[in-house]
Amino acid sequence: MSRHQGANDKRKNSGRGRGNSKSKTYARGNAPVKPKKVSKQASSDSDLIRLNKYIANAGICSRREADQHIAMGLVTVNGSIVTEMGYKVKLDDEVRYDGARVSPEKKAYVLLNKPKGFATTTSTDKGRTVMDLVANATSSRIKPIGRLGRNSTGLLLFTNDEKIVKKFTNSKNGVSRLFHVELDKNLKLEDLKKIQEGFKVDDKLITVEEVSYIDGSPKKEIGIKIKNTGNTILRTIFDHLKYDIVKIDCVAIAHLTKKDIPRGNWKILTEQEVNTLKML
């Protein structure tokens, strides 16, 4: 007997599996769900994962909490409610919690120190991209948050955690990024003050969090902190003030820095670093 056959028999015997013509199965907060027959195709143990782990990997809750949700009938597999503890699924099964599709991937957080010459894109037809640099970092399908220009350098965060992505792209709050910018000439003090105070370009107010000269460096090198996910605002600021940008380097993302990450290398964020990001 295959694993799926055994699961079907148990649900049939307990009245929780395939319904008859007079019964319907409901998931909380959703329209009636018509149970589907679970596939009887046998799978090797290496192809299977416990349902509670599948849900926990999606970042919804812990395994223990997942067991509780399963017991309450809030989880369906390929259209059928499953309440059996220890039930196993394939990675390509359709698992839903309270009606919403669940992704089996473990949340991953990768911090890259980007070198020049790599495009920030997931496209495969743009030559060398940042995805090439993090290809071996995780099996989860991560994407970069925001972008750095092909010739810009510095920190770039990758994740498959949509909650973290939303933190960065929130127009009101966002996440601070600190850039080291080198200009073609010294930045005049009056222009530094303009940037600090904010100014309008094409009727749009341009503001930054902080800007200052860098101690011990020429006045053509400045530090500037923004909350945008891209660096287009930097081009906008200095084009307006008649400066050319020679170099852009992202040196910090919130509390994350380039310490111990050589150019072109990456690291997996620690649990503490991830938790701090979530609390921002």
C-alpha positions as CSV (number, residue, x, y, z in Angstrom):
1,M,0.0,0.0,0.0
2,S,1.4,3.4,-0.9
3,R,1.7,6.3,1.5
4,H,-1.1,8.2,-0.2
5,Q,-3.4,5.1,-0.2
6,G,-2.9,4.7,3.5
7,A,-3.7,8.4,4.1
8,N,-6.9,8.1,2.0
9,D,-8.0,5.0,3.9
10,K,-7.5,6.7,7.3
11,R,-9.4,9.8,6.2
12,K,-12.2,7.6,4.7
13,N,-12.6,5.6,7.8
14,S,-12.6,8.7,10.1
15,G,-15.1,10.6,7.9
16,R,-12.6,13.3,7.1
17,G,-11.7,12.3,3.6
18,R,-13.7,11.9,0.5
19,G,-17.3,13.2,1.1
20,N,-20.6,11.6,0.0
21,S,-23.3,13.3,-2.0
22,K,-24.8,14.7,1.2
23,S,-21.8,16.2,2.8
24,K,-19.4,19.1,2.2
25,T,-16.0,19.9,3.7
26,Y,-15.3,23.4,5.0
27,A,-12.1,25.2,5.8
28,R,-12.5,28.1,8.2
29,G,-13.2,31.4,6.6
30,N,-13.5,30.0,3.1
31,A,-16.2,28.7,0.7
32,P,-16.9,25.0,0.7
33,V,-13.9,23.0,-0.5
34,K,-14.6,20.0,-2.7
35,P,-12.2,17.3,-1.6
36,K,-10.0,15.9,-4.3
37,K,-8.7,12.4,-4.4
38,V,-5.1,12.4,-3.2
39,S,-2.7,10.9,-5.7
40,K,-2.0,7.2,-5.2
41,Q,1.4,7.4,-6.9
42,A,4.1,6.0,-4.6
43,S,7.0,8.3,-3.6
44,S,10.3,7.5,-2.1
45,D,10.9,8.8,1.4
46,S,13.5,11.2,0.1
47,D,10.7,13.0,-1.9
48,L,8.5,13.5,1.1
49,I,8.4,16.0,3.9
50,R,6.2,16.0,7.0
51,L,3.3,18.4,6.6
52,N,4.1,20.3,9.8
53,K,7.6,20.9,8.7
54,Y,6.4,22.0,5.3
55,I,4.2,24.6,6.9
56,A,6.9,25.7,9.4
57,N,9.4,26.1,6.6
58,A,7.0,28.6,5.0
59,G,7.4,30.8,8.0
60,I,3.8,30.6,9.0
61,C,4.4,29.1,12.5
62,S,6.3,26.5,14.5
63,R,5.9,22.8,13.8
64,R,4.0,22.4,17.1
65,E,1.6,25.1,16.1
66,A,1.3,23.6,12.6
67,D,0.2,20.3,14.2
68,Q,-2.6,22.2,16.0
69,H,-3.7,23.9,12.8
70,I,-3.7,20.5,11.0
71,A,-5.8,19.0,13.8
72,M,-8.3,21.8,13.5
73,G,-8.8,21.0,9.8
74,L,-7.3,24.3,8.6
75,V,-4.8,22.6,6.2
76,T,-5.6,21.0,2.8
77,V,-3.4,19.0,0.6
78,N,-4.3,18.9,-3.1
79,G,-7.8,20.0,-2.1
80,S,-8.4,17.5,0.7
81,I,-8.4,18.4,4.4
82,V,-5.7,16.5,6.3
83,T,-5.9,16.1,10.0
84,E,-3.5,13.1,10.4
85,M,-0.4,13.8,12.5
86,G,2.8,12.9,10.7
87,Y,1.2,13.1,7.3
88,K,3.9,13.6,4.5
89,V,3.7,15.5,1.3
90,K,5.7,16.1,-1.8
91,L,7.3,19.5,-2.4
92,D,5.1,20.0,-5.5
93,D,1.9,19.1,-3.7
94,E,-0.6,22.0,-3.3
95,V,-0.8,22.8,0.4
96,R,-3.1,25.5,1.7
97,Y,-3.4,27.0,5.2
98,D,-6.8,28.6,5.8
99,G,-7.3,28.8,2.1
100,A,-4.0,30.5,1.2
101,R,-1.3,28.6,-0.8
102,V,1.8,27.7,1.3
103,S,5.3,27.8,-0.1
104,P,7.5,24.9,1.1
105,E,10.7,27.0,0.9
106,K,12.6,27.8,4.0
107,K,13.1,31.6,4.5
108,A,16.6,32.6,3.4
109,Y,18.5,35.9,4.0
110,V,21.7,36.4,2.1
111,L,23.9,39.6,2.2
112,L,26.2,40.2,-0.8
113,N,29.1,42.6,-1.1
114,K,28.6,43.4,-4.7
115,P,31.5,44.1,-7.0
116,K,31.4,46.2,-10.2
117,G,30.3,44.7,-13.5
118,F,27.2,42.8,-12.3
119,A,23.6,43.8,-13.1
120,T,21.1,43.7,-10.3
121,T,18.4,41.6,-12.0
122,T,17.0,38.1,-12.0
123,S,16.9,38.1,-15.8
124,T,19.1,35.6,-17.6
125,D,19.7,37.7,-20.7
126,K,21.6,40.6,-19.0
127,G,25.1,39.2,-19.0
128,R,26.7,38.8,-15.6
129,T,24.2,39.4,-12.8
130,V,24.2,39.3,-9.0
131,M,22.2,36.1,-9.1
132,D,25.4,34.4,-10.4
133,L,27.2,35.5,-7.3
134,V,24.7,34.0,-4.8
135,A,23.9,30.9,-6.9
136,N,25.3,28.6,-4.2
137,A,24.1,30.5,-1.2
138,T,20.8,28.7,-0.7
139,S,18.4,26.4,-2.5
140,S,15.5,28.8,-1.7
141,R,14.4,31.1,-4.6
142,I,15.8,34.4,-3.3
143,K,15.7,37.8,-5.1
144,P,17.5,41.0,-4.5
145,I,15.7,43.8,-2.6
146,G,16.1,47.0,-4.6
147,R,19.0,47.4,-6.9
148,L,22.5,48.7,-7.3
149,G,23.7,49.9,-10.7
150,R,26.0,47.6,-12.7
151,N,29.1,49.7,-11.7
152,S,27.9,50.4,-8.2
153,T,29.3,48.3,-5.4
154,G,28.4,47.3,-1.8
155,L,25.7,45.6,0.1
156,L,22.7,44.0,-1.4
157,L,20.2,41.9,0.5
158,F,18.5,38.8,-1.0
159,T,15.5,37.0,0.5
160,N,12.3,35.2,-0.3
161,D,10.6,36.7,2.8
162,E,7.9,39.0,1.5
163,K,7.4,40.6,4.9
164,I,11.1,41.8,4.8
165,V,10.7,43.0,1.2
166,K,7.6,45.0,2.2
167,K,9.7,46.7,5.0
168,F,12.2,47.9,2.4
169,T,9.6,49.1,-0.1
170,N,7.3,50.8,2.3
171,S,7.4,54.4,1.1
172,K,6.8,55.9,4.6
173,N,9.1,53.8,6.7
174,G,11.5,51.8,4.6
175,V,14.9,50.6,5.7
176,S,17.9,52.9,5.9
177,R,20.9,52.4,3.6
178,L,24.2,54.3,3.9
179,F,26.2,55.1,0.8
180,H,29.7,56.3,0.3
181,V,29.6,58.5,-2.7
182,E,32.6,59.9,-4.6
183,L,32.0,63.0,-6.8
184,D,34.1,64.4,-9.6
185,K,34.8,67.5,-7.5
186,N,34.5,68.8,-4.0
187,L,30.9,69.2,-2.7
188,K,30.4,72.8,-1.8
189,L,29.2,73.5,1.7
190,E,26.1,75.4,0.4
191,D,25.2,72.3,-1.7
192,L,25.7,70.0,1.3
193,K,23.2,72.2,3.2
194,K,20.7,72.1,0.3
195,I,20.8,68.3,0.5
196,Q,20.4,68.3,4.2
197,E,17.3,70.7,4.0
198,G,15.8,69.0,1.0
199,F,14.8,70.6,-2.3
200,K,12.4,70.2,-5.2
201,V,13.2,68.7,-8.6
202,D,10.3,68.9,-11.1
203,D,7.9,69.8,-8.2
204,K,9.0,66.6,-6.3
205,L,10.6,67.1,-2.9
206,I,13.9,65.3,-2.6
207,T,15.0,64.4,0.9
208,V,17.6,62.2,2.6
209,E,18.0,61.0,6.1
210,E,21.5,62.2,6.6
211,V,24.4,63.6,4.6
212,S,27.9,64.6,5.7
213,Y,31.5,64.8,4.6
214,I,33.6,61.8,5.4
215,D,36.2,62.4,8.1
216,G,39.8,62.2,6.9
217,S,38.7,62.2,3.2
218,P,38.5,64.9,0.5
219,K,35.3,66.8,0.4
220,K,34.4,65.1,-2.9
221,E,33.6,62.0,-0.8
222,I,30.5,62.1,1.3
223,G,28.3,59.7,3.3
224,I,24.5,59.8,2.5
225,K,21.7,57.8,4.1
226,I,18.5,57.2,2.3
227,K,15.5,54.8,2.6
228,N,14.9,54.2,-1.2
229,T,15.4,50.7,-2.4
230,G,17.4,51.9,-5.5
231,N,20.0,54.6,-5.9
232,T,18.2,56.7,-8.5
233,I,17.7,59.4,-6.0
234,L,21.5,59.9,-5.7
235,R,21.7,60.5,-9.4
236,T,18.8,62.9,-9.2
237,I,20.4,64.9,-6.4
238,F,23.8,65.3,-7.9
239,D,22.6,65.8,-11.5
240,H,20.5,68.7,-10.2
241,L,23.5,70.2,-8.4
242,K,25.8,69.8,-11.4
243,Y,28.1,67.0,-10.0
244,D,29.1,63.8,-11.7
245,I,29.2,60.6,-9.6
246,V,32.4,58.7,-9.8
247,K,31.6,55.9,-7.4
248,I,28.7,54.6,-5.3
249,D,29.3,52.1,-2.6
250,C,26.5,50.8,-0.2
251,V,28.4,50.4,3.1
252,A,25.4,49.6,5.4
253,I,21.8,48.4,5.3
254,A,20.2,49.3,8.7
255,H,22.5,47.5,11.2
256,L,24.2,45.3,8.6
257,T,27.7,46.2,7.4
258,K,30.4,44.8,5.1
259,K,32.5,43.6,8.0
260,D,34.1,40.2,7.2
261,I,32.4,40.1,3.7
262,P,35.1,40.6,1.0
263,R,34.0,42.1,-2.3
264,G,32.2,39.5,-4.4
265,N,31.4,37.4,-1.4
266,W,28.2,36.8,0.6
267,K,27.1,35.6,4.0
268,I,23.9,34.1,5.5
269,L,22.4,36.4,8.1
270,T,22.4,35.2,11.6
271,E,19.1,34.6,13.5
272,Q,19.8,37.7,15.5
273,E,20.4,39.8,12.4
274,V,17.2,38.6,10.9
275,N,15.2,39.3,14.1
276,T,16.6,42.8,14.2
277,L,15.5,43.4,10.6
278,K,12.0,42.2,11.5
279,M,11.8,44.6,14.4
280,L,12.7,47.7,12.4
